[in-house]
Amino acid sequence: MTNLQALSLTPRDLNNVTILKSHGLSLVEVKISQVSFAKGHLLNNIPLPENTRVVCVLRNGKAIVELDAVFLEEKDSIYLITDDEETVRQAFII
């Protein structure tokens, strides 16, 4: 199975996202850009709102789930579950 196949959404995945939404939660993707404040910072040092959890970081097509010592790089995609999407996005932009 290729990395792209592993990331394909199934009907069950879409149902799970719908369930999150019905509870006031969102699955959020944030991409680290060249000018992102978070670039080069330890993920654990990025202040996130309450009720927010990082699910994984995708880097070069591979998922990182051991998040304790991840320094964020340009082009990383961070996947989070939160009830405060706007604040999450701002945490990685500013």
FIKOLZA-1660 file (N, C-alpha, C; in steps of 0.1 Angstrom, whole numbers, plus 5000, padded with zeros to 4 digits):
% residues 94
   i   px   py   pz ch aa at
   1 5008 4988 5000  A  M  N
   1 5000 5000 5000  A  M CA
   1 5009 5012 5000  A  M  C
   2 5006 5022 4991  A  T  N
   2 5014 5034 4991  A  T CA
   2 5009 5044 5001  A  T  C
   3 5017 5054 5004  A  N  N
   3 5013 5064 5014  A  N CA
   3 5000 5071 5010  A  N  C
   4 4999 5073 4997  A  L  N
   4 4986 5080 4992  A  L CA
   4 4974 5071 4994  A  L  C
   5 4976 5058 4992  A  Q  N
   5 4965 5049 4995  A  Q CA
   5 4961 5049 5010  A  Q  C
   6 4971 5050 5018  A  A  N
   6 4969 5049 5032  A  A CA
   6 4961 5062 5037  A  A  C
   7 4963 5073 5030  A  L  N
   7 4956 5086 5033  A  L CA
   7 4943 5088 5027  A  L  C
   8 4938 5079 5019  A  S  N
   8 4925 5080 5012  A  S CA
   8 4914 5079 5022  A  S  C
   9 4904 5088 5020  A  L  N
   9 4893 5088 5029  A  L CA
   9 4882 5078 5025  A  L  C
  10 4878 5070 5035  A  T  N
  10 4867 5060 5032  A  T CA
  10 4854 5066 5037  A  T  C
  11 4842 5060 5033  A  P  N
  11 4830 5065 5039  A  P CA
  11 4830 5066 5054  A  P  C
  12 4836 5056 5060  A  R  N
  12 4837 5056 5075  A  R CA
  12 4845 5068 5080  A  R  C
  13 4856 5071 5073  A  D  N
  13 4863 5083 5077  A  D CA
  13 4855 5096 5077  A  D  C
  14 4847 5097 5066  A  L  N
  14 4839 5109 5064  A  L CA
  14 4828 5109 5075  A  L  C
  15 4823 5097 5079  A  N  N
  15 4813 5096 5089  A  N CA
  15 4819 5101 5102  A  N  C
  16 4831 5097 5105  A  N  N
  16 4838 5101 5117  A  N CA
  16 4840 5116 5118  A  N  C
  17 4843 5123 5107  A  V  N
  17 4845 5137 5106  A  V CA
  17 4831 5144 5109  A  V  C
  18 4820 5138 5104  A  T  N
  18 4807 5143 5106  A  T CA
  18 4803 5142 5121  A  T  C
  19 4807 5131 5127  A  I  N
  19 4805 5129 5141  A  I CA
  19 4812 5140 5149  A  I  C
  20 4825 5142 5146  A  L  N
  20 4832 5153 5153  A  L CA
  20 4825 5166 5152  A  L  C
  21 4821 5170 5140  A  K  N
  21 4814 5182 5137  A  K CA
  21 4801 5183 5146  A  K  C
  22 4794 5172 5147  A  S  N
  22 4782 5172 5155  A  S CA
  22 4784 5175 5170  A  S  C
  23 4797 5173 5174  A  H  N
  23 4801 5176 5188  A  H CA
  23 4809 5189 5189  A  H  C
  24 4808 5197 5179  A  G  N
  24 4815 5210 5179  A  G CA
  24 4830 5209 5177  A  G  C
  25 4835 5198 5171  A  L  N
  25 4849 5196 5169  A  L CA
  25 4852 5197 5154  A  L  C
  26 4864 5200 5150  A  S  N
  26 4869 5200 5137  A  S CA
  26 4882 5193 5135  A  S  C
  27 4884 5186 5124  A  L  N
  27 4896 5180 5121  A  L CA
  27 4903 5191 5112  A  L  C
  28 4914 5196 5116  A  V  N
  28 4921 5207 5110  A  V CA
  28 4935 5203 5105  A  V  C
  29 4938 5208 5093  A  E  N
  29 4951 5206 5087  A  E CA
  29 4957 5220 5086  A  E  C
  30 4970 5221 5092  A  V  N
  30 4977 5233 5091  A  V CA
  30 4990 5230 5084  A  V  C
  31 4994 5237 5073  A  K  N
  31 5006 5235 5066  A  K CA
  31 5016 5246 5071  A  K  C
  32 5029 5241 5073  A  I  N
  32 5039 5250 5077  A  I CA
  32 5045 5256 5065  A  I  C
  33 5045 5270 5064  A  S  N
  33 5050 5277 5052  A  S CA
  33 5064 5282 5055  A  S  C
  34 5070 5287 5045  A  Q  N
  34 5083 5293 5046  A  Q CA
  34 5084 5304 5057  A  Q  C
  35 5073 5311 5058  A  V  N
  35 5072 5323 5067  A  V CA
  35 5065 5320 5080  A  V  C
  36 5061 5308 5083  A  S  N
  36 5054 5304 5095  A  S CA
  36 5062 5306 5107  A  S  C
  37 5056 5312 5117  A  F  N
  37 5062 5313 5130  A  F CA
  37 5067 5300 5136  A  F  C
  38 5059 5290 5133  A  A  N
  38 5062 5276 5139  A  A CA
  38 5073 5269 5133  A  A  C
  39 5078 5273 5121  A  K  N
  39 5089 5267 5114  A  K CA
  39 5101 5267 5123  A  K  C
  40 5107 5255 5125  A  G  N
  40 5119 5254 5134  A  G CA
  40 5116 5252 5148  A  G  C
  41 5104 5254 5152  A  H  N
  41 5100 5253 5167  A  H CA
  41 5096 5238 5170  A  H  C
  42 5098 5235 5183  A  L  N
  42 5093 5222 5188  A  L CA
  42 5078 5223 5189  A  L  C
  43 5072 5212 5183  A  L  N
  43 5057 5212 5183  A  L CA
  43 5051 5214 5197  A  L  C
  44 5057 5207 5207  A  N  N
  44 5052 5208 5220  A  N CA
  44 5053 5222 5226  A  N  C
  45 5061 5231 5220  A  N  N
  45 5062 5245 5225  A  N CA
  45 5052 5255 5218  A  N  C
  46 5044 5250 5209  A  I  N
  46 5034 5258 5202  A  I CA
  46 5022 5259 5211  A  I  C
  47 5018 5271 5216  A  P  N
  47 5006 5272 5225  A  P CA
  47 4994 5269 5217  A  P  C
  48 4986 5259 5221  A  L  N
  48 4974 5256 5215  A  L CA
  48 4962 5258 5225  A  L  C
  49 4950 5261 5219  A  P  N
  49 4939 5263 5228  A  P CA
  49 4935 5250 5235  A  P  C
  50 4928 5252 5246  A  E  N
  50 4922 5240 5253  A  E CA
  50 4914 5232 5244  A  E  C
  51 4912 5219 5247  A  N  N
  51 4904 5210 5238  A  N CA
  51 4909 5209 5224  A  N  C
  52 4923 5209 5223  A  T  N
  52 4929 5207 5210  A  T CA
  52 4940 5196 5212  A  T  C
  53 4940 5187 5203  A  R  N
  53 4950 5176 5203  A  R CA
  53 4956 5174 5189  A  R  C
  54 4969 5173 5188  A  V  N
  54 4976 5170 5176  A  V CA
  54 4975 5155 5173  A  V  C
  55 4970 5152 5161  A  V  N
  55 4968 5138 5158  A  V CA
  55 4981 5132 5152  A  V  C
  56 4987 5140 5142  A  C  N
  56 4999 5136 5136  A  C CA
  56 5005 5147 5128  A  C  C
  57 5018 5145 5124  A  V  N
  57 5024 5154 5115  A  V CA
  57 5028 5146 5102  A  V  C
  58 5025 5151 5091  A  L  N
  58 5029 5145 5078  A  L CA
  58 5041 5152 5073  A  L  C
  59 5052 5145 5070  A  R  N
  59 5064 5150 5065  A  R CA
  59 5069 5141 5054  A  R  C
  60 5071 5147 5042  A  N  N
  60 5076 5139 5031  A  N CA
  60 5068 5127 5028  A  N  C
  61 5055 5128 5030  A  G  N
  61 5046 5116 5027  A  G CA
  61 5046 5106 5038  A  G  C
  62 5052 5108 5050  A  K  N
  62 5052 5099 5061  A  K CA
  62 5046 5105 5073  A  K  C
  63 5038 5097 5080  A  A  N
  63 5031 5102 5092  A  A CA
  63 5041 5100 5104  A  A  C
  64 5041 5111 5112  A  I  N
  64 5049 5111 5125  A  I CA
  64 5038 5111 5136  A  I  C
  65 5038 5101 5144  A  V  N
  65 5028 5100 5155  A  V CA
  65 5034 5102 5169  A  V  C
  66 5047 5099 5169  A  E  N
  66 5055 5102 5182  A  E CA
  66 5059 5116 5181  A  E  C
  67 5051 5125 5189  A  L  N
  67 5052 5139 5187  A  L CA
  67 5060 5146 5198  A  L  C
  68 5066 5139 5207  A  D  N
  68 5073 5146 5218  A  D CA
  68 5085 5154 5214  A  D  C
  69 5092 5151 5203  A  A  N
  69 5104 5158 5199  A  A CA
  69 5104 5162 5185  A  A  C
  70 5093 5166 5180  A  V  N
  70 5092 5170 5166  A  V CA
  70 5094 5185 5164  A  V  C
  71 5105 5188 5157  A  F  N
  71 5107 5202 5153  A  F CA
  71 5101 5204 5139  A  F  C
  72 5092 5214 5138  A  L  N
  72 5084 5216 5126  A  L CA
  72 5093 5222 5115  A  L  C
  73 5090 5216 5103  A  E  N
  73 5098 5220 5091  A  E CA
  73 5088 5226 5081  A  E  C
  74 5093 5234 5072  A  E  N
  74 5085 5239 5060  A  E CA
  74 5079 5227 5053  A  E  C
  75 5067 5229 5049  A  K  N
  75 5059 5219 5041  A  K CA
  75 5054 5207 5050  A  K  C
  76 5056 5208 5063  A  D  N
  76 5050 5198 5072  A  D CA
  76 5035 5201 5072  A  D  C
  77 5027 5191 5073  A  S  N
  77 5012 5193 5076  A  S CA
  77 5009 5187 5089  A  S  C
  78 5003 5195 5098  A  I  N
  78 4999 5191 5111  A  I CA
  78 4984 5189 5111  A  I  C
  79 4980 5177 5116  A  Y  N
  79 4965 5174 5117  A  Y CA
  79 4961 5174 5132  A  Y  C
  80 4951 5182 5135  A  L  N
  80 4946 5184 5149  A  L CA
  80 4931 5182 5149  A  L  C
  81 4927 5179 5161  A  I  N
  81 4912 5179 5164  A  I CA
  81 4910 5190 5175  A  I  C
  82 4901 5199 5172  A  T  N
  82 4899 5211 5181  A  T CA
  82 4884 5216 5180  A  T  C
  83 4881 5224 5190  A  D  N
  83 4868 5231 5190  A  D CA
  83 4870 5246 5187  A  D  C
  84 4883 5250 5184  A  D  N
  84 4886 5264 5182  A  D CA
  84 4896 5265 5170  A  D  C
  85 4890 5262 5158  A  E  N
  85 4898 5261 5146  A  E CA
  85 4906 5274 5143  A  E  C
  86 4900 5285 5144  A  E  N
  86 4906 5298 5141  A  E CA
  86 4918 5301 5150  A  E  C
  87 4917 5298 5163  A  T  N
  87 4929 5300 5172  A  T CA
  87 4940 5290 5168  A  T  C
  88 4936 5278 5165  A  V  N
  88 4947 5268 5161  A  V CA
  88 4954 5273 5149  A  V  C
  89 4947 5278 5139  A  R  N
  89 4954 5283 5127  A  R CA
  89 4963 5295 5130  A  R  C
  90 4958 5304 5138  A  Q  N
  90 4966 5315 5142  A  Q CA
  90 4979 5311 5149  A  Q  C
  91 4978 5301 5157  A  A  N
  91 4990 5296 5165  A  A CA
  91 5002 5292 5156  A  A  C
  92 4999 5288 5144  A  F  N
  92 5009 5284 5135  A  F CA
  92 5013 5294 5125  A  F  C
  93 5005 5305 5124  A  I  N
  93 5008 5315 5114  A  I CA
  93 5016 5327 5120  A  I  C
  94 5012 5331 5132  A  I  N
  94 5018 5343 5138  A  I CA
  94 5033 5341 5141  A  I  C
% end
